[in-house]
């Protein structure tokens, strides 16, 4: 039972849901960008390396956030003591080595993106996360870059630009919501986030503008006939109504419990966005 619990903690610190979403994102991006037959092995290697990179980024983030998480997320593996700091560091190094090695099996551009992403995730955890909006923008950029990575794996990254923009915008929303949710712990440990420096009201205004831009952007591929009608149906029936609900709920209730729920809703909406793009290809 103790071994099972330990294994569970090592899995939990990587945030497996986020890793799975990254894995699926790369596959969808590669399929969208493929012309003719799919290079299955390269798509798999890209998805695997990106998933492990995401896992490594989550681990190093938890390492640097240990003191903050003792307040915000005391049940996480590190603050709860189920994993030692040295063990988490070893896991991080192993994941980085593995992901870089796998990327060498794809092509040189993929290796370069892999290394850049790993460096950026480290800088985010140690420096940029503490700077208002800078860290949010970087993580959102890397989320969009995942689509470009999938395109690079199949040698046709141009078709990944639109979904990359969508991913950037919706992840920026999640980043701001998470900062609002974690305000108490961040402030206690001196981490200056945008909501901490400028307040919830100004943060909500930025979120409103980003949602508005995102909804307009979702119409672009259909209006210019880049995607089929299936894309439009899913976007108008699910993705955009969820974004409208998200805004309504945010402006009526900014409690920590509701912010946590809204963060999950955005994550789920990202999945529906991927489905829309896949069906519309």
Residue pairs with C-beta under 8 A, 6 or more apart in sequence:
5 82
6 82
6 83
9 77
9 82
9 83
10 77
10 83
10 87
10 91
12 76
12 77
13 58
13 59
13 62
13 76
13 77
13 78
13 83
13 88
13 91
14 54
14 55
14 58
14 59
14 91
14 95
15 54
15 55
15 58
17 267
18 54
18 58
19 51
19 52
19 54
19 55
19 58
20 51
21 267
21 270
21 271
22 47
22 50
22 51
22 53
22 54
22 146
23 47
23 48
23 50
23 51
24 47
24 271
24 274
25 50
25 146
25 147
25 150
25 167
25 274
26 43
26 46
26 47
26 50
26 51
26 146
26 149
26 150
26 153
27 43
27 47
27 150
28 150
28 163
28 274
28 277
28 278
29 146
29 147
29 148
29 149
29 150
29 151
29 160
29 163
30 38
30 42
30 43
30 46
30 47
30 150
30 151
30 153
30 154
31 38
31 43
31 278
31 281
32 147
32 150
32 151
32 159
32 160
32 163
32 277
32 278
32 281
33 150
33 151
33 154
33 156
33 157
33 158
33 159
33 160
34 43
34 154
34 156
35 156
38 154
39 153
39 154
41 105
42 105
42 106
42 107
42 153
42 154
43 150
43 153
43 154
45 102
45 103
45 105
45 106
45 153
46 103
46 106
46 110
46 149
46 150
46 152
46 153
47 150
48 99
48 102
49 99
49 100
49 102
49 103
49 106
49 110
49 114
50 99
50 146
50 149
50 150
52 95
52 98
52 99
52 102
53 95
53 96
53 99
53 114
53 117
53 118
53 121
55 95
56 92
56 95
56 96
56 99
56 118
56 121
57 118
57 121
57 124
57 125
59 88
59 91
59 92
59 95
60 92
60 121
60 122
60 125
61 121
61 124
61 125
61 129
62 69
62 76
62 77
62 78
62 88
63 78
63 85
63 88
63 89
63 92
63 125
64 125
64 126
64 129
65 125
65 129
66 78
66 79
66 85
67 189
68 182
68 185
68 186
68 188
68 189
68 191
69 76
69 78
69 79
69 185
70 79
70 185
71 184
71 185
71 188
71 189
72 182
72 184
72 185
72 186
73 79
73 185
74 80
77 83
77 88
78 85
78 88
96 118
99 114
99 118
100 111
100 114
100 115
100 118
103 110
103 111
103 113
103 114
103 115
104 111
106 152
106 153
107 152
107 153
107 155
109 152
110 149
110 152
110 153
113 145
113 148
113 149
113 152
114 149
117 142
117 145
117 149
120 138
120 142
121 142
123 138
124 135
124 138
124 139
128 134
128 135
128 138
129 135
129 191
130 190
130 191
130 192
131 192
132 192
132 193
132 194
132 196
132 197
132 198
133 194
135 175
136 172
136 175
136 176
136 179
136 194
137 172
139 171
139 175
140 167
140 168
140 169
140 171
140 172
140 175
141 168
143 167
143 168
143 171
144 164
144 165
144 167
144 168
144 171
145 164
146 164
146 167
147 160
147 161
147 163
147 164
147 167
148 157
148 160
148 161
148 164
150 160
151 157
151 158
151 159
151 160
162 220
162 221
162 226
163 273
163 274
163 277
165 217
166 214
166 217
166 218
166 273
166 277
167 270
167 273
169 210
169 213
169 214
169 217
170 214
170 266
170 269
170 270
170 273
171 270
172 210
173 207
173 210
173 211
173 214
173 246
173 266
174 263
174 266
174 267
176 194
176 195
176 203
176 206
176 207
176 210
177 207
177 250
177 259
177 262
177 263
177 266
178 259
178 263
179 186
179 193
179 194
179 195
179 196
179 203
180 195
180 200
180 203
180 254
180 259
181 256
181 259
181 260
181 263
182 193
183 193
183 195
183 196
184 256
186 192
186 193
186 196
187 196
194 202
194 203
194 206
195 203
200 254
204 250
204 251
204 254
207 247
207 250
208 247
211 243
211 246
211 247
214 243
215 240
215 243
215 244
218 235
218 239
218 240
219 235
220 226
221 227
221 231
221 280
222 229
222 231
222 232
222 235
222 280
227 277
227 280
227 281
228 279
228 280
228 281
229 280
230 276
230 279
230 280
231 276
231 277
231 279
231 280
232 280
234 272
234 275
234 276
234 279
234 280
235 273
235 276
238 269
238 272
238 276
239 269
239 272
239 273
239 276
242 265
242 268
242 269
242 272
243 269
245 265
246 262
246 265
246 266
246 269
249 258
249 261
249 262
250 258
250 259
250 262
